[in-house]
């Protein structure tokens, strides 16, 4: 019947909209996760660079641990362990 056909088409439109919303959410979630991962990687890279700098400054022997801590934003305890 015509009413059944109209109901069926409304159902198909609803199903299409639901799939579209789910797909958009998935894409947005993926993009957000990617951004978080990139930021985390950058932060880890900066921390590694500061530890390498502290290691080099400590090996030079011309700065105190407190001076190295001030230059690298690492704690004196972290520098002592290097």
C-alpha positions in Angstrom: 0.0 0.0 0.0 1.0 3.6 -0.4 1.1 4.2 3.4 3.4 1.2 3.9 5.7 2.5 1.1 5.8 5.9 2.7 6.6 4.4 6.1 9.3 2.3 4.5 10.9 5.3 2.9 10.8 7.2 6.2 12.5 4.3 7.8 15.2 4.3 5.1 15.8 8.0 5.5 16.0 7.6 9.3 18.5 4.7 8.9 20.6 6.8 6.5 20.6 9.7 8.9 21.6 7.4 11.8 24.5 6.0 9.8 25.6 9.5 8.8 25.6 10.6 12.5 27.5 7.5 13.6 30.1 7.9 10.8 30.6 11.6 11.6 31.1 10.8 15.3 33.6 8.2 14.4 35.6 10.5 12.2 35.5 13.3 14.8 36.6 10.9 17.5 39.5 9.6 15.3 40.6 13.2 14.6 40.4 14.1 18.4 42.4 11.0 19.3 45.0 11.8 16.7 45.4 15.3 18.0 45.8 14.0 21.6 48.4 11.5 20.4 50.4 14.1 18.5 50.4 16.4 21.6 51.5 13.6 23.8 54.3 12.7 21.4 55.5 16.3 21.3 55.4 16.6 25.1 57.5 13.4 25.4 59.9 14.7 22.8 60.4 18.0 24.7 60.9 16.1 27.9 63.5 13.8 26.3 65.3 16.9 24.8 65.4 18.5 28.3 66.9 15.3 29.8 69.5 15.1 27.0 70.4 18.7 27.7 70.7 18.1 31.4 72.9 15.1 30.7 75.2 17.2 28.5 75.3 20.1 31.0 76.0 17.7 33.9 78.8 16.0 31.9 80.4 19.4 31.3 80.7 19.9 35.0 80.4 23.7 34.9 76.9 24.1 36.3 75.4 23.1 39.6 72.4 20.7 39.7 70.2 23.7 40.7 71.4 25.7 37.7 70.7 22.7 35.3 67.3 22.3 36.9 66.5 26.0 36.3 67.7 25.7 32.7 65.8 22.5 31.9 62.7 22.7 34.1 63.7 19.3 35.5 63.8 18.7 39.2 67.2 18.3 41.0 66.2 14.7 41.8 65.6 13.9 38.1 69.0 15.4 37.2 70.8 13.5 40.0 69.4 10.3 38.4 70.8 11.1 35.0 
